[in-house]
Amino acid sequence: MKATAHSRYVRVTPQKARRVMNEVRGLSANRALDLLKFAPQKPAVPIRKALVSALANAEQAARNAGKSFDVDEMFVVEAYVNDGPTMKRFRARAQGRGARILKRTSHLTVVVGDAEDKREIASPWKKEVRTSKTVAAERAEAKAAAAKTAKKPAAAKDDAEESAPKTAAKKPAAKTTSTKSAAAKKTPAKTAEKATEKTTETKAATAKKAPAKTAAKDDAEKGAK
């Protein structure tokens, strides 16, 4: 169960507070309390107060929800520092000048939760551990991909070269087929002409034979008389 505590307008510079907050983030609650208790830095005191307040909020939320609460199972899930307003002061300097003094403030935020909450927040920030084996595997994959891309243009050229002779060989065959079709078209006309010539010749022959037969018949009739 998550619980949050804020501490605002703390008279500590954000840069100094972040140095301590980075050491506490991700630790168990008990360990973080011990570390902050004996830390010599000034921001450790307000940060520890915020952590104690967050644990008290978590305990109260567990009671309201009817759940058990154990401090030993709690972790500092989130801890960060935001800039607060800056107070500007001046200090007298030589030759009547004034030097600016910036009194910075910080807003502290501490979030506590159990192990599941810690895993949920930490999972997006986990970095992949790259070993020598993974690097070698990535290089091998890159080389294989480069080799495939290099082979593709060569294969395309070979296919183009192979297809060019085939098309050239197919074109004469198309011509021969066209000539055959033209000859096939011409042959019926020739056969028709030959048939007409034969019919005319047979008619002429029959016409010549008919007068000869009639003359022979007339001679035979005269002789009989």
Number of C-alpha atoms within 10 A of each C-alpha: 16 20 21 20 21 16 17 17 15 18 16 18 20 20 13 15 24 18 14 19 22 13 13 27 19 16 18 20 25 14 14 20 19 11 17 22 13 10 13 10 12 13 23 22 14 18 27 20 16 22 27 17 19 24 26 16 17 24 20 15 16 17 12 9 10 9 11 8 16 11 15 11 12 22 26 27 27 21 22 17 23 16 17 18 11 15 10 10 11 11 9 10 10 7 6 6 10 12 11 12 12 12 13 18 20 24 20 26 20 27 22 29 23 20 15 12 17 19 11 11 12 13 9 8 8 8 7 6 7 8 9 9 9 11 11 11 12 12 12 12 12 12 12 12 12 11 11 11 11 11 11 11 11 11 11 11 11 12 11 11 11 11 12 12 10 10 10 10 11 11 10 11 11 11 11 11 11 12 12 12 11 11 11 11 11 11 11 10 10 10 11 10 11 11 10 10 12 11 10 11 11 10 11 11 10 10 11 10 10 10 11 10 10 10 10 10 11 10 10 10 9 8 7 6 5
